[in-house]
């Protein structure tokens, strides 16, 4: 959940400094902080739900899913903060 919040925060920080959302799936929601956070929370809840279902059949896959999603979200947030800092 934390990495999704960081992704939302970093996206808004970059957008507020003049960056643009390059993910076509997020362009419609990125302009509203509340909507963006809601979508990110939905993604976090959905990931946990899928991992919970997967846990019953394959614990390694469930852990791998959570690690992959969190690593990707953390990497995206780091990139967004980097973009925001260059635009200050």
C-alpha positions in Angstrom: 0.0 0.0 0.0 2.8 2.4 0.9 4.4 2.2 -2.6 1.1 2.9 -4.2 0.7 6.0 -2.0 4.2 7.1 -2.9 3.5 6.6 -6.6 0.4 8.8 -6.3 2.2 11.4 -4.3 5.2 11.5 -6.7 3.0 11.6 -9.7 1.1 14.6 -8.4 4.5 16.3 -7.4 5.8 15.9 -10.9 2.5 17.0 -12.5 2.4 20.1 -10.3 5.9 21.1 -11.6 4.9 20.7 -15.3 5.5 17.1 -16.1 2.9 15.1 -18.0 1.5 11.6 -17.3 2.9 9.3 -20.0 0.9 6.2 -19.0 -2.1 6.3 -21.3 -4.1 4.3 -18.8 -3.6 6.8 -16.0 -3.8 10.1 -18.1 -7.5 10.4 -17.3 -7.2 10.1 -13.6 -3.8 11.7 -12.9 -5.1 15.2 -13.0 -7.2 14.7 -9.9 -5.3 13.8 -6.7 -8.3 12.2 -5.1 -9.2 10.1 -8.1 -5.5 9.1 -8.6 -5.3 8.0 -4.9 -8.5 6.1 -5.2 -7.2 4.2 -8.2 -3.9 3.5 -6.5 -5.7 2.2 -3.4 -7.9 0.0 -5.6 -4.7 -1.4 -7.2 -3.2 -2.1 -3.8 -6.4 -3.8 -2.5 -6.7 -5.8 -5.7 -3.1 -6.9 -5.5 -3.5 -8.0 -1.9 -6.7 -9.8 -2.8 -5.1 -11.7 -5.7 -2.0 -12.5 -3.5 -4.3 -13.9 -0.8 -6.1 -16.1 -3.3 -2.8 -17.2 -4.8 -1.3 -17.9 -1.3 -3.6 -20.9 -0.9 -2.2 -22.6 -4.0 1.3 -21.3 -4.4 3.0 -19.3 -1.6 6.1 -18.6 -3.5 4.1 -17.1 -6.4 2.1 -15.0 -4.0 5.2 -13.5 -2.4 6.8 -13.0 -5.9 3.7 -11.1 -7.0 3.8 -8.8 -4.0 7.5 -8.2 -4.3 7.2 -7.5 -8.1 4.3 -5.1 -7.7 6.0 -3.2 -4.8 9.3 -3.0 -6.6 7.7 -1.7 -9.7 5.7 0.9 -7.8 8.7 2.0 -5.8 10.7 2.3 -9.0 8.0 4.4 -10.6 7.8 6.6 -7.5 11.5 7.1 -7.5 11.4 8.1 -11.2 8.6 10.5 -10.6 10.4 12.2 -7.7 13.5 12.4 -9.9 11.5 14.1 -12.7 9.8 16.5 -10.2 13.2 17.5 -8.7 14.6 18.3 -12.2 11.6 20.5 -12.9 11.8 22.6 -9.7 
